[in-house]
Amino acid sequence: QVQLVESGGGLVQPGGSLRLSCAASGIMFSTYDMGWYRRRPGKQRALVARITFGTATDYADSVKGRFTISRDNAKNTVYLQMNSLKPEDTAVYFCNAEHLFYNYWGQGTQVTVSS
């Protein structure tokens, strides 16, 4: 059974930082491209950052220079370090694992940026 379990969300003030984690099980993690997506209030889910199995990375323009995605294949975990957070980063953040025609999602973790 495949599981992606996100953690690390919460309430943070503007300018603050959070680190999200996504622990994967039931997949050969090192072969999967991993991504973080978010669904902002009233918006559709959209890509935030992605890291391939070969560790190439890609970011949404809105988070470039502020967010960093990384992975630890030994721990089957992908991270999203979020710095200089803004109120518009408020969203539910989802972890995604993709390999060929396999695509899995976590349950999401809420991030709220507010003073």
N, CA, C and O of each residue as an XYZ file, in Angstrom:
460
protein
N       0.850     -1.195      0.000
C       0.000      0.000      0.000
C       0.884      1.243      0.000
O       1.789      1.385      0.822
N       0.598      2.136     -0.942
C       1.378      3.355     -1.057
C       0.850      4.407     -0.092
O      -0.354      4.649     -0.008
N       1.765      5.021      0.625
C       1.395      6.129      1.511
C       2.382      7.273      1.353
O       3.595      7.068      1.314
N       1.842      8.475      1.265
C       2.625      9.702      1.312
C       2.072     10.501      2.475
O       0.904     10.891      2.467
N       2.905     10.746      3.472
C       2.440     11.407      4.687
C       3.192     12.719      4.866
O       4.396     12.739      5.123
N       2.447     13.817      4.723
C       3.044     15.139      4.884
C       3.024     15.568      6.344
O       2.155     15.160      7.114
N       3.983     16.386      6.705
C       4.021     16.972      8.044
C       4.765     18.292      7.977
O       5.435     18.593      6.990
N       4.639     19.076      9.042
C       5.383     20.327      9.120
C       4.581     21.580      8.860
O       5.101     22.688      8.993
N       3.327     21.425      8.491
C       2.509     22.606      8.253
C       2.140     23.295      9.559
O       2.394     22.780     10.648
N       1.536     24.468      9.426
C       1.115     25.199     10.615
C       0.918     26.663     10.332
O       0.836     27.095      9.182
N       0.843     27.421     11.412
C       0.647     28.866     11.334
C       1.988     29.557     11.526
O       2.729     29.245     12.459
N       2.294     30.492     10.643
C       3.561     31.220     10.720
C       3.312     32.666     10.330
O       2.424     32.956      9.529
N       4.094     33.566     10.895
C       3.961     34.984     10.565
C       4.628     35.291      9.231
O       5.550     34.586      8.823
N       4.178     36.320      8.560
C       4.856     36.730      7.323
C       6.348     36.947      7.556
O       6.762     37.528      8.559
N       7.141     36.466      6.604
C       8.594     36.538      6.738
C       9.203     35.337      7.416
O      10.424     35.178      7.424
N       8.372     34.490      7.984
C       8.856     33.318      8.696
C       9.179     32.150      7.779
O       9.104     32.251      6.554
N       9.540     31.037      8.408
C       9.949     29.842      7.665
C       9.234     28.608      8.202
O       8.856     28.534      9.371
N       9.067     27.654      7.311
C       8.567     26.327      7.672
C       9.280     25.315      6.802
O       9.724     25.629      5.698
N       9.384     24.103      7.306
C       9.892     23.012      6.486
C       8.864     21.894      6.473
O       8.516     21.332      7.512
N       8.388     21.587      5.281
C       7.462     20.477      5.103
C       8.247     19.209      4.800
O       9.286     19.239      4.140
N       7.726     18.104      5.297
C       8.299     16.791      5.006
C       7.225     15.889      4.441
O       6.047     16.022      4.773
N       7.633     14.979      3.595
C       6.721     13.979      3.047
C       7.438     12.639      3.085
O       8.412     12.417      2.365
N       6.943     11.756      3.932
C       7.521     10.426      4.063
C       6.738      9.455      3.201
O       5.517      9.348      3.321
N       7.443      8.751      2.336
C       6.809      7.824      1.406
C       7.057      6.387      1.825
O       8.116      6.048      2.353
N       6.067      5.557      1.579
C       6.216      4.126      1.792
C       5.434      3.397      0.720
O       4.474      3.929      0.164
N       5.855      2.165      0.434
C       5.152      1.356     -0.556
C       5.574      1.609     -1.983
O       4.995      1.034     -2.905
N       6.578      2.465     -2.195
C       7.106      2.719     -3.535
C       8.631      2.627     -3.503
O       9.256      2.738     -2.449
N       9.218      2.420     -4.700
C      10.666      2.471     -4.814
C      11.036      3.951     -4.947
O      11.196      4.469     -6.053
N      11.166      4.610     -3.811
C      11.235      6.061     -3.733
C      12.277      6.654     -4.672
O      12.014      7.664     -5.324
N      13.448      6.046     -4.750
C      14.550      6.640     -5.510
C      14.266      6.730     -7.004
O      14.958      7.456     -7.718
N      13.276      6.014     -7.481
C      12.959      6.026     -8.908
C      11.841      7.004     -9.257
O      11.518      7.193    -10.430
N      11.255      7.623     -8.238
C      10.116      8.510     -8.446
C      10.536      9.974     -8.513
O      11.429     10.408     -7.786
N       9.888     10.721     -9.386
C       9.933     12.164     -9.339
C       8.966     12.594     -8.234
O       7.846     12.093     -8.143
N       9.419     13.531     -7.399
C       8.614     13.972     -6.267
C       8.282     15.452     -6.418
O       9.094     16.242     -6.900
N       7.089     15.806     -6.001
C       6.688     17.193     -6.130
C       5.868     17.674     -4.950
O       5.278     16.893     -4.203
N       5.856     18.973     -4.815
C       4.963     19.647     -3.865
C       4.008     20.523     -4.680
O       4.427     21.299     -5.539
N       2.746     20.379     -4.394
C       1.706     21.188     -5.002
C       0.958     21.905     -3.880
O       1.053     21.526     -2.713
N       0.226     22.928     -4.245
C      -0.601     23.593     -3.244
C      -1.928     24.018     -3.843
O      -2.046     24.288     -5.038
N      -2.918     24.067     -2.971
C      -4.226     24.572     -3.351
C      -4.549     25.763     -2.468
O      -4.870     25.622     -1.288
N      -4.454     26.942     -3.072
C      -4.766     28.166     -2.337
C      -6.265     28.360     -2.300
O      -6.966     27.835     -3.165
N      -6.784     29.094     -1.332
C      -8.235     29.300     -1.222
C      -8.823     29.832     -2.526
O      -8.369     30.851     -3.046
N      -9.813     29.153     -3.040
C     -10.483     29.580     -4.258
C      -9.726     29.291     -5.532
O     -10.145     29.716     -6.609
N      -8.601     28.566     -5.432
C      -7.779     28.282     -6.602
C      -7.679     26.782     -6.826
O      -8.006     25.982     -5.949
N      -7.225     26.420     -8.005
C      -6.961     25.014     -8.277
C      -5.574     24.628     -7.759
O      -4.712     25.482     -7.551
N      -5.384     23.347     -7.561
C      -4.090     22.857     -7.127
C      -3.039     23.150     -8.201
O      -3.294     22.962     -9.391
N      -1.870     23.606     -7.782
C      -0.825     24.005     -8.726
C       0.538     23.564     -8.216
O       0.761     23.422     -7.014
N       1.440     23.351     -9.165
C       2.794     22.930     -8.820
C       3.530     24.030     -8.071
O       3.473     25.200     -8.450
N       4.226     23.641     -7.000
C       5.100     24.553     -6.269
C       6.554     24.258     -6.611
O       7.312     25.150     -6.990
N       6.929     22.985     -6.469
C       8.309     22.589     -6.732
C       8.337     21.105     -7.053
O       7.470     20.337     -6.635
N       9.361     20.726     -7.809
C       9.470     19.341     -8.232
C      10.943     18.951     -8.248
O      11.807     19.756     -8.596
N      11.216     17.714     -7.869
C      12.579     17.197     -7.932
C      12.522     15.820     -8.575
O      11.768     14.949     -8.140
N      13.319     15.634     -9.606
C      13.299     14.360    -10.315
C      14.093     13.311     -9.548
O      14.751     13.610     -8.551
N      14.016     12.073    -10.034
C      14.804     11.016     -9.400
C      16.299     11.313     -9.541
O      17.123     10.839     -8.759
N      16.620     12.104    -10.554
C      18.009     12.492    -10.772
C      18.383     13.793    -10.097
O      19.466     14.328    -10.332
N      17.492     14.310     -9.255
C      17.656     15.519     -8.440
C      17.644     16.832     -9.209
O      18.067     17.857     -8.675
N      17.171     16.826    -10.445
C      16.917     18.099    -11.118
C      15.687     18.734    -10.469
O      14.749     18.034    -10.089
N      15.697     20.050    -10.347
C      14.604     20.730     -9.663
C      13.930     21.760    -10.566
O      14.510     22.259    -11.530
N      12.694     22.051    -10.213
C      11.907     23.044    -10.943
C      10.981     23.716     -9.943
O      10.463     23.073     -9.030
N      10.776     25.024    -10.123
C       9.979     25.783     -9.168
C       8.966     26.679     -9.887
O       9.207     27.147    -11.000
N       7.851     26.900     -9.238
C       6.932     27.921     -9.711
C       7.601     29.285     -9.565
O       8.358     29.507     -8.620
N       7.329     30.184    -10.481
C       7.964     31.504    -10.452
C       7.712     32.211     -9.120
O       8.571     32.944     -8.629
N       6.550     31.994     -8.546
C       6.163     32.716     -7.335
C       6.975     32.317     -6.104
O       6.964     33.024     -5.096
N       7.681     31.184     -6.185
C       8.437     30.723     -5.004
C       9.935     30.657     -5.250
O      10.699     30.351     -4.335
N      10.361     30.939     -6.470
C      11.800     30.879     -6.776
C      12.577     31.824     -5.869
O      12.194     32.976     -5.670
N      13.680     31.309     -5.323
C      14.502     32.107     -4.433
C      14.050     32.071     -2.987
O      14.774     32.526     -2.101
N      12.856     31.534     -2.733
C      12.340     31.464     -1.351
C      12.170     30.023     -0.868
O      12.382     29.724      0.307
N      11.787     29.140     -1.784
C      11.537     27.744     -1.423
C      12.637     26.857     -2.008
O      13.185     27.138     -3.073
N      12.943     25.783     -1.286
C      13.922     24.811     -1.760
C      13.384     23.406     -1.545
O      13.004     23.038     -0.433
N      13.355     22.627     -2.616
C      12.947     21.238     -2.515
C      14.192     20.362     -2.468
O      15.179     20.632     -3.153
N      14.138     19.316     -1.658
C      15.246     18.373     -1.568
C      14.686     16.999     -1.238
O      13.524     16.854     -0.858
N      15.541     15.994     -1.393
C      15.092     14.640     -1.098
C      16.205     13.872     -0.413
O      17.388     14.140     -0.625
N      15.808     12.909      0.417
C      16.732     12.003      1.070
C      16.261     10.595      0.747
O      15.328     10.085      1.368
N      16.900      9.978     -0.213
C      16.465      8.657     -0.664
C      16.653      7.598      0.428
O      15.931      6.601      0.457
N      17.610      7.810      1.314
C      17.821      6.853      2.398
C      16.654      6.853      3.385
O      16.384      5.851      4.048
N      15.964      8.001      3.471
C      14.832      8.123      4.389
C      13.489      8.103      3.668
O      12.439      8.238      4.296
N      13.526      7.932      2.334
C      12.280      7.947      1.549
C      11.462      9.210      1.836
O      10.242      9.155      1.995
N      12.147     10.325      1.895
C      11.495     11.567      2.302
C      11.882     12.707      1.365
O      13.029     12.825      0.934
N      10.890     13.540      1.066
C      11.122     14.765      0.305
C      10.748     15.945      1.203
O       9.806     15.875      1.993
N      11.504     17.018      1.061
C      11.329     18.190      1.911
C      11.013     19.422      1.064
O      11.353     19.501     -0.117
N      10.357     20.366      1.704
C      10.177     21.680      1.108
C      10.510     22.718      2.172
O       9.751     22.925      3.118
N      11.651     23.360      2.000
C      12.039     24.440      2.902
C      11.436     25.729      2.360
O      11.697     26.124      1.224
N      10.632     26.372      3.184
C       9.933     27.584      2.764
C      10.395     28.750      3.629
O      10.183     28.765      4.842
N      11.022     29.716      2.991
C      11.520     30.907      3.682
C      10.793     32.143      3.170
O      10.147     32.116      2.123
N      10.913     33.221      3.927
C      10.298     34.499      3.534
C       8.838     34.309      3.144
O       8.391     34.793      2.105
N       8.121     33.613      3.975
C       6.738     33.282      3.650
C       5.863     34.521      3.594
O       6.043     35.474      4.353
N       4.910     34.480      2.673
C       3.988     35.585      2.437
C       2.558     35.107      2.695
O       2.295     33.906      2.625
N       1.642     36.008      2.988
C       0.243     35.592      3.165
C      -0.305     34.822      1.970
O      -1.134     33.927      2.134
N       0.150     35.163      0.780
C      -0.332     34.460     -0.415
C       0.211     33.039     -0.551
O      -0.193     32.309     -1.456
N       1.118     32.641      0.336
C       1.560     31.245      0.371
C       0.604     30.368      1.171
O       0.763     29.148      1.213
N      -0.381     30.983      1.799
C      -1.374     30.227      2.545
C      -2.090     29.255      1.617
O      -2.646     29.652      0.593
N      -2.070     27.977      1.987
C      -2.632     26.943      1.120
C      -2.554     25.598      1.824
O      -1.914     25.450      2.865
N      -3.219     24.632      1.228
C      -2.985     23.236      1.587
C      -1.898     22.721      0.654
O      -2.010     22.837     -0.566
N      -0.859     22.158      1.228
C       0.283     21.674      0.454
C       0.215     20.147      0.366
O       0.027     19.449      1.362
N       0.376     19.662     -0.859
C       0.263     18.232     -1.136
C       1.584     17.697     -1.680
O       2.271     18.350     -2.465
N       1.907     16.510     -1.244
C       3.059     15.790     -1.769
C       2.594     14.894     -2.922
O       1.503     14.325     -2.877
N       3.430     14.779     -3.947
C       3.102     13.956     -5.113
C       4.301     13.098     -5.485
O       5.449     13.538     -5.419
N       4.008     11.863     -5.879
C       5.033     10.939     -6.364
C       4.612     10.437     -7.732
O       3.483      9.982     -7.916
N       5.526     10.521     -8.694
C       5.195     10.150    -10.067
C       6.313      9.324    -10.675
O       7.494      9.645    -10.547
N       5.904      8.248    -11.342
C       6.861      7.383    -12.060
C       6.107      6.682    -13.165
O       5.206      5.887    -12.895
N       6.456      6.961    -14.391
C       5.771      6.401    -15.577
C       4.280      6.718    -15.448
O       3.898      7.887    -15.410
N       3.438      5.685    -15.382
C       2.003      5.946    -15.292
C       1.482      5.828    -13.860
O       0.271      5.780    -13.640
N       2.387      5.782    -12.895
C       1.990      5.754    -11.489
C       2.035      7.180    -10.938
O       2.991      7.920    -11.169
N       0.988      7.546    -10.212
C       0.887      8.893     -9.668
C       0.147      8.820     -8.343
O      -0.993      8.359     -8.285
N       0.797      9.277     -7.279
C       0.222      9.175     -5.936
C       0.247     10.534     -5.244
O       1.109     11.374     -5.503
N      -0.742     10.723     -4.345
C      -0.874     11.982     -3.614
C      -0.962     11.735     -2.113
O      -1.495     10.723     -1.659
N      -0.426     12.686     -1.360
C      -0.643     12.691      0.072
C      -1.962     13.359      0.413
O      -2.697     13.808     -0.466
N      -2.246     13.417      1.702
C      -3.530     13.958      2.142
C      -3.505     15.470      2.298
O      -4.557     16.099      2.414
N      -2.333     16.049      2.303
C      -2.201     17.496      2.395
C      -1.930     17.979      3.811
O      -2.325     17.351      4.794
N      -1.243     19.114      3.886
C      -0.987     19.755      5.169
C      -1.219     21.256      5.009
O      -0.800     21.860      4.022
N      -1.883     21.838      5.981
C      -2.264     23.242      5.893
C      -1.104     24.137      6.310
O      -0.472     23.917      7.343
N      -0.838     25.143      5.494
C       0.119     26.209      5.837
C      -0.648     27.525      5.822
O      -1.276     27.884      4.826
N      -0.587     28.230      6.934
C      -1.252     29.518      7.047
C      -0.224     30.580      7.424
O       0.462     30.473      8.441
N      -0.136     31.601      6.587
C       0.800     32.696      6.825
C      -0.018     33.927      7.189
O      -0.711     34.503      6.350
N       0.074     34.313      8.440
C      -0.754     35.417      8.918
C      -0.140     36.014     10.174
O       0.502     35.323     10.965
N      -0.352     37.305     10.337
C       0.095     37.971     11.563
C      -1.026     38.015     12.584
O      -0.841     38.538     13.683
